[in-house]
Amino acid sequence: MSAGCAPYFLGGTQRRAFLLFTLGMLTHYELDVLMIGVAGGLALLYPFTWETWHFDLIQPNNWLGTTMLVSGAVVLWLVLKVWRRTEPSTQDETTSGA
């Protein structure tokens, strides 16, 4: 799906769109595996096996687990954003003044 949607974005953003779609798909599957399987779980390897996977950690009708995961993702994003700003410059200091 990611590869099918990415070409519709402008030239420089195709790779980023592909990565964002892929990240969204992977996190969706990860969250589904963590939930209590109402229908028996998630068939991750469907074409090869009907075996379902689930860890029974989060109830589907409980918003607390989802809220904690989303809050953790926002905090991680903010930390990474601040960390990237404080990285030292890669330019040579002797040539930056010239």
Buried (B, 14 or more C-beta within 10 A) or exposed (E): EBEEEBEEBEEEEBEEBBEBBBEEEEEEEEBBBBBBBEEEBBBEEEEEEEEBBBEEEBEEEEEEBBEEBEEEEEEEEEEEEEEEEEEEEEEEEEEEEE
